[in-house]
Amino acid sequence: MPDNIETLIEHLKRATQPDRGLDLAIAKTVNWAEIAPNVVDISAGRPQLPQFTNYLDDALKLARAIDPGHVGAVAWDAGQFVANIENQEPSTGANPAICLCIAALTAKLRLDGEL
């Protein structure tokens, strides 16, 4: 699995469908349990891993946790899904959730000063 955000973004760009391995990599990369403790759903005594690459709602929770003060959008444009957070380059992906994950992780790079 990817060992940094840039590599994870590249894996997401190549993904053709939701992937639980990528969901886990996203959660580990952004330290999900720490940045969104109020979003973690506890069931049977353990946290549930969000399906970031499958469900738009989970991808939106990721985007809001990473960059809560900015505006974003997801759209269908010219035969592809497109997502954007604030004024960064639009991200594309295999489904709306994946492209929003890419946009959120790109926003994280910007916020961390790596872009």
Secondary structure as UniProt FT lines:
FT   HELIX           5..14
FT   HELIX           20..30
FT   HELIX           32..35
FT   TURN            37..39
FT   STRAND          42..43
FT   TURN            44..45
FT   STRAND          46..47
FT   TURN            52..54
FT   HELIX           56..66
FT   TURN            68..69
FT   STRAND          72..77
FT   TURN            78..79
FT   STRAND          80..85
FT   TURN            86..87
FT   STRAND          91..93
FT   HELIX           96..111
FT   TURN            112..113
//
